[in-house]
Amino acid sequence: MKTDTRSTPRLRNDPLVRGLGWASALLGVPQVVAPAGFARALGVGDDARQRSATTAVGVRELTAAAGLLGRPHPAWLWSRVGGDLMDLTLLARALKNHDGRGLGRTVAATAAVTALTATDVYAAVTRTRRSTPMELTATTTVAQPPDKVYALWKDLERLPDFMAHLDEVRVTGPRTSHWRAEAPFGKTVEWDAETTEDVPGQRIAWRSVEGADIDNSGEVRFTPAPGDRGTEIRVTLRYDLPGGAVGKAAARYFGEEPHQQLDDDLRRFKQIAEVGEITRSEGAPSGKRARGEFPQHPAQPLTEDELKEALA
C-alpha cells in the first residue's frame, strides 16, 4: 500500500475540507457552551447523562475543527467519520428509547447526521492519497470464433458500449488511446494508455502511461472454447484503488463493487458479440443510464413470491 503524507498543503485551501472544519466548529460550540439546550433541541432530553454525552461530542467536534482548519490532514477527516458513526449510534439508541416528546426533531437530526456522514466519507476517501493494488479477473464464453471476438474488443472506441463505468475511449495513435471513466462517489478519472502487446485473435495487453489519475494495466486473452463452443475470454485488470482499504470498503457499500462490475461488463460484451446488442425490454432506457439502473446478474430461478406474481 502506498501513502502520501505530504497532504497538508494540498488540503489547506480545499473548500470541502475547510467547510467541514467550520461545520465542526459550528456544531461543537453550542454543545460545549449549552449542552442541555442542545440536547433538548435534538429531542433527546437533558438529564445528566445526555448533557455529558453532548459535551463530549462538542469537544470532539472542536478538536476536529482545530485540526481541519489549522493543520488539515486526512486523519482529521477520518476522525469525523468515526465520530459520525458514534453519533448515529447514540441517536439510534435515543430513538429506540424515545418517550415521544420531540421525536420529530430526533428523526430530523438522525437524517441530517446520516447525510453528513456520507459527505465525510466522500471527503475522507477522495482526500486520502493512499492506494490499494487491486487485481480483478473474469471469464466468459462467447459463441463466436476467436478472430471475430478479438476484432470486436480491438475496436477500443466501442468499449464504453459494454463497460459501464467507461465514458469514452479515444484512439490517439497506432498504439495509444485516451480513456475517461467514472470513479466511486461520482468522480471522473482520465488517463492515456499504450498497447503493450497485440497478438491478433489471441491477446491484447495495455497499461496506463505516466500522469494517469489511476495507474492501471490489463490484458484480455481469447482461446478456443472446449468442444468447439466458441471463444473463452479471460480478462485481467490491475489498478490502484484510491482511498486504500477503507476506500475499497466504502465503494462496495455505495454499490461500486469492482468484481461485480467486471462480471456485468463481460455479460454485456457477450450479448453484443452474440446478438449484436444488449437486450432489454421495450421502454427500458438505453446507454449508460440503463447500465446504471439495470445492472446485469446471472440467471437464477424465480423466488416463490416472484413466481406467484408472474402466474397472477
C-alpha positions as CSV (number, residue, x, y, z in Angstrom):
1,M,0.0,0.0,0.0
2,K,1.3,3.4,-0.9
3,T,0.7,6.5,1.2
4,D,1.5,10.2,0.5
5,T,2.0,12.0,3.9
6,R,2.5,15.4,2.2
7,S,-1.1,16.3,2.2
8,T,-1.4,19.4,4.5
9,P,-0.5,22.0,1.8
10,R,-2.9,20.3,-0.7
11,L,-5.8,20.3,1.8
12,R,-5.2,23.8,3.3
13,N,-7.2,25.5,0.6
14,D,-9.6,22.7,-0.2
15,P,-13.2,24.2,0.0
16,L,-14.8,20.9,1.2
17,V,-12.2,20.3,3.9
18,R,-12.5,23.9,5.2
19,G,-16.3,23.7,5.0
20,L,-16.2,20.5,7.2
21,G,-13.9,22.3,9.6
22,W,-16.3,25.2,10.0
23,A,-19.2,22.7,10.3
24,S,-17.4,21.0,13.2
25,A,-16.8,24.4,14.9
26,L,-20.4,25.5,14.5
27,L,-21.6,22.2,15.9
28,G,-19.1,22.0,18.7
29,V,-19.5,25.4,20.3
30,P,-23.2,25.1,21.3
31,Q,-22.7,21.6,22.5
32,V,-19.9,22.7,24.9
33,V,-21.4,26.1,25.9
34,A,-25.1,24.9,26.4
35,P,-25.2,21.1,26.3
36,A,-28.7,20.9,27.9
37,G,-30.2,23.3,25.4
38,F,-28.6,21.5,22.5
39,A,-29.8,18.1,23.8
40,R,-33.4,19.4,24.1
41,A,-33.2,20.8,20.6
42,L,-32.5,17.3,19.4
43,G,-35.4,16.0,21.3
44,V,-33.3,13.6,23.4
45,G,-33.8,15.1,26.8
46,D,-31.4,16.9,29.1
47,D,-30.6,14.7,32.0
48,A,-27.1,14.5,33.4
49,R,-26.1,11.6,31.1
50,Q,-27.3,13.4,28.0
51,R,-25.5,16.6,29.0
52,S,-22.3,14.7,29.5
53,A,-22.6,12.9,26.1
54,T,-23.4,16.2,24.4
55,T,-20.4,17.9,25.9
56,A,-18.1,15.1,24.9
57,V,-19.4,15.2,21.3
58,G,-18.9,19.0,21.3
59,V,-15.3,18.7,22.5
60,R,-14.7,16.1,19.7
61,E,-16.1,18.5,17.1
62,L,-14.0,21.4,18.3
63,T,-10.9,19.2,18.2
64,A,-11.7,18.1,14.6
65,A,-12.3,21.8,13.7
66,A,-8.9,22.9,15.1
67,G,-7.2,20.1,13.1
68,L,-9.1,20.7,9.8
69,L,-8.7,24.5,9.9
70,G,-5.2,24.6,11.4
71,R,-3.2,21.6,10.1
72,P,-5.6,19.8,7.7
73,H,-4.8,16.1,7.1
74,P,-6.8,13.1,6.0
75,A,-6.6,11.8,9.6
76,W,-8.9,14.5,10.8
77,L,-11.4,13.6,8.1
78,W,-11.4,10.0,9.2
79,S,-11.8,11.2,12.8
80,R,-15.0,12.9,11.7
81,V,-16.2,9.7,10.0
82,G,-15.6,7.8,13.3
83,G,-17.4,10.5,15.2
84,D,-20.4,10.4,12.8
85,L,-20.7,6.6,13.4
86,M,-20.7,7.2,17.2
87,D,-23.3,10.0,16.8
88,L,-25.6,7.7,14.7
89,T,-25.3,5.0,17.4
90,L,-26.3,7.4,20.1
91,L,-29.2,8.8,18.1
92,A,-30.4,5.2,17.2
93,R,-30.3,4.4,20.9
94,A,-32.3,7.6,21.7
95,L,-34.9,6.7,19.0
96,K,-35.3,3.2,20.4
97,N,-35.9,4.5,24.0
98,H,-37.7,7.7,23.0
99,D,-40.7,8.8,25.1
100,G,-42.3,10.5,22.1
101,R,-41.7,14.1,23.1
102,G,-39.6,15.8,20.4
103,L,-39.5,12.6,18.3
104,G,-39.7,14.6,15.1
105,R,-36.6,16.6,16.0
106,T,-34.7,13.4,16.8
107,V,-35.7,11.9,13.5
108,A,-34.6,15.0,11.6
109,A,-31.3,15.1,13.5
110,T,-30.7,11.5,12.6
111,A,-31.4,12.2,8.9
112,A,-29.0,15.2,9.0
113,V,-26.2,13.2,10.6
114,T,-26.7,10.4,8.0
115,A,-26.3,12.9,5.2
116,L,-23.3,14.5,6.9
117,T,-21.7,11.0,7.3
118,A,-22.0,10.4,3.6
119,T,-20.2,13.7,3.0
120,D,-17.5,12.9,5.5
121,V,-16.9,9.5,3.9
122,Y,-16.6,11.0,0.5
123,A,-14.2,13.7,1.7
124,A,-12.0,11.2,3.6
125,V,-11.8,8.7,0.7
126,T,-11.2,11.2,-2.0
127,R,-8.7,13.3,0.0
128,T,-6.6,10.3,1.2
129,R,-3.6,9.8,-1.1
130,R,-3.4,6.1,-0.4
131,S,-4.0,3.3,-2.8
132,T,-4.5,-0.4,-2.6
133,P,-3.3,-2.6,-5.6
134,M,-6.2,-4.5,-7.0
135,E,-6.3,-7.4,-9.5
136,L,-9.6,-8.5,-11.0
137,T,-10.2,-11.5,-13.2
138,A,-13.3,-12.6,-15.0
139,T,-14.1,-15.2,-17.6
140,T,-16.9,-15.8,-20.0
141,T,-17.5,-17.9,-23.2
142,V,-18.9,-16.3,-26.3
143,A,-20.4,-18.3,-29.1
144,Q,-18.2,-16.7,-31.8
145,P,-14.8,-17.6,-33.2
146,P,-11.7,-16.1,-31.6
147,D,-10.8,-13.8,-34.6
148,K,-14.3,-12.2,-34.5
149,V,-14.3,-11.7,-30.8
150,Y,-10.8,-10.3,-30.9
151,A,-11.8,-7.8,-33.6
152,L,-14.7,-6.6,-31.5
153,W,-12.6,-6.0,-28.5
154,K,-9.8,-4.4,-30.6
155,D,-12.3,-1.7,-31.5
156,L,-11.4,0.3,-28.4
157,E,-13.9,3.1,-29.0
158,R,-16.7,0.6,-28.6
159,L,-15.6,-0.5,-25.1
160,P,-18.0,2.0,-23.4
161,D,-20.9,0.2,-25.1
162,F,-20.5,-2.6,-22.5
163,M,-18.1,-1.3,-19.8
164,A,-20.5,0.5,-17.5
165,H,-18.0,3.0,-15.9
166,L,-16.3,4.0,-19.1
167,D,-17.4,7.3,-20.5
168,E,-15.1,7.5,-23.5
169,V,-12.1,5.7,-25.2
170,R,-10.5,7.7,-27.9
171,V,-7.8,6.3,-30.1
172,T,-4.9,8.7,-30.4
173,G,-2.3,6.7,-32.3
174,P,-1.4,3.3,-33.6
175,R,-0.8,2.0,-30.1
176,T,-2.1,4.8,-27.8
177,S,-5.5,5.9,-26.6
178,H,-7.2,8.2,-24.1
179,W,-9.7,6.9,-21.5
180,R,-12.2,8.7,-19.3
181,A,-14.2,6.8,-16.7
182,E,-16.4,7.2,-13.7
183,A,-14.9,6.5,-10.3
184,P,-16.6,5.9,-6.9
185,F,-18.7,8.8,-5.4
186,G,-19.4,10.4,-8.8
187,K,-15.8,11.4,-9.6
188,T,-14.3,11.2,-13.1
189,V,-10.8,10.0,-13.9
190,E,-8.7,10.1,-17.1
191,W,-5.6,8.5,-18.4
192,D,-3.6,7.8,-21.5
193,A,-2.8,4.2,-22.3
194,E,-0.5,2.3,-24.6
195,T,-0.9,-1.2,-26.1
196,T,2.0,-3.3,-24.8
197,E,1.1,-6.5,-26.7
198,D,-1.2,-7.3,-29.6
199,V,-1.4,-10.8,-30.9
200,P,-4.4,-11.0,-33.4
201,G,-7.0,-13.5,-32.3
202,Q,-5.1,-14.3,-29.1
203,R,-4.2,-11.5,-26.8
204,I,-4.4,-7.7,-26.2
205,A,-2.5,-6.1,-23.3
206,W,-2.3,-2.4,-22.2
207,R,-1.1,-0.1,-19.4
208,S,-1.5,3.5,-18.4
209,V,1.3,5.9,-19.0
210,E,2.8,8.4,-16.6
211,G,0.4,11.0,-15.3
212,A,-2.7,8.8,-15.1
213,D,-5.3,9.7,-12.5
214,I,-5.3,5.9,-11.6
215,D,-2.4,3.7,-12.5
216,N,-3.8,0.6,-14.3
217,S,-3.0,-2.2,-16.7
218,G,-4.8,-5.2,-18.1
219,E,-5.0,-7.9,-20.6
220,V,-7.6,-10.0,-22.4
221,R,-7.0,-13.4,-23.8
222,F,-9.0,-15.2,-26.4
223,T,-8.8,-19.0,-26.6
224,P,-10.9,-21.6,-28.4
225,A,-13.5,-23.0,-26.0
226,P,-13.6,-26.8,-25.5
227,G,-15.9,-28.7,-27.7
228,D,-15.8,-26.0,-30.5
229,R,-18.3,-23.9,-28.4
230,G,-16.8,-20.6,-29.5
231,T,-14.2,-18.4,-27.6
232,E,-13.3,-18.3,-23.9
233,I,-12.4,-14.7,-22.9
234,R,-10.3,-14.2,-19.8
235,V,-9.9,-10.6,-18.6
236,T,-7.3,-9.4,-16.0
237,L,-7.3,-5.8,-14.7
238,R,-4.8,-4.3,-12.3
239,Y,-5.1,-0.9,-10.8
240,D,-4.5,1.1,-7.6
241,L,-7.8,1.8,-5.8
242,P,-7.9,5.4,-4.4
243,G,-8.6,5.6,-0.6
244,G,-6.8,2.4,0.3
245,A,-8.7,-0.5,2.0
246,V,-11.2,1.9,3.5
247,G,-11.9,3.3,0.1
248,K,-12.5,-0.2,-1.2
249,A,-15.0,-0.9,1.6
250,A,-16.7,2.4,1.1
251,A,-17.0,1.9,-2.6
252,R,-18.5,-1.5,-2.1
253,Y,-21.0,-0.1,0.4
254,F,-22.2,2.5,-2.1
255,G,-22.7,-0.1,-4.8
256,E,-19.3,0.1,-6.6
257,E,-18.1,-3.5,-6.1
258,P,-15.3,-3.8,-8.7
259,H,-15.6,-7.6,-9.2
260,Q,-19.3,-7.4,-9.9
261,Q,-18.7,-4.5,-12.3
262,L,-16.3,-6.6,-14.4
263,D,-18.7,-9.6,-14.4
264,D,-21.5,-7.3,-15.5
265,D,-19.3,-5.8,-18.3
266,L,-18.5,-9.3,-19.7
267,R,-22.1,-10.3,-19.7
268,R,-22.9,-7.2,-21.8
269,F,-20.0,-7.9,-24.1
270,K,-21.3,-11.5,-24.6
271,Q,-24.7,-10.1,-25.7
272,I,-23.1,-7.7,-28.1
273,A,-20.8,-10.4,-29.6
274,E,-23.6,-12.9,-30.0
275,V,-26.7,-10.9,-30.9
276,G,-25.3,-7.5,-31.8
277,E,-26.8,-5.5,-29.0
278,I,-27.6,-5.5,-25.3
279,T,-31.0,-7.0,-25.0
280,R,-33.6,-5.1,-22.8
281,S,-37.3,-4.9,-22.6
282,E,-39.3,-2.3,-24.6
283,G,-39.5,1.1,-22.8
284,A,-36.3,0.4,-20.8
285,P,-33.7,3.2,-21.0
286,S,-30.6,2.6,-23.1
287,G,-26.9,3.5,-22.9
288,K,-25.1,4.4,-19.7
289,R,-28.4,5.1,-17.8
290,A,-29.6,1.6,-18.5
291,R,-26.3,0.1,-17.3
292,G,-26.6,2.1,-14.1
293,E,-30.2,1.4,-13.4
294,F,-30.4,-2.2,-14.5
295,P,-27.1,-4.0,-13.7
296,Q,-26.7,-7.4,-15.1
297,H,-26.9,-10.5,-13.0
298,P,-26.6,-14.2,-13.5
299,A,-29.8,-16.0,-14.5
300,Q,-31.5,-17.6,-11.5
301,P,-34.8,-19.2,-10.6
302,L,-37.7,-17.1,-9.6
303,T,-38.4,-16.8,-5.9
304,E,-41.7,-18.2,-4.6
305,D,-43.2,-14.7,-4.4
306,E,-42.0,-13.8,-7.9
307,L,-43.4,-17.0,-9.3
308,K,-46.8,-16.2,-7.7
309,E,-46.7,-12.7,-9.1
310,A,-45.9,-14.0,-12.6
311,L,-48.7,-16.6,-12.5
312,A,-51.2,-14.0,-11.3
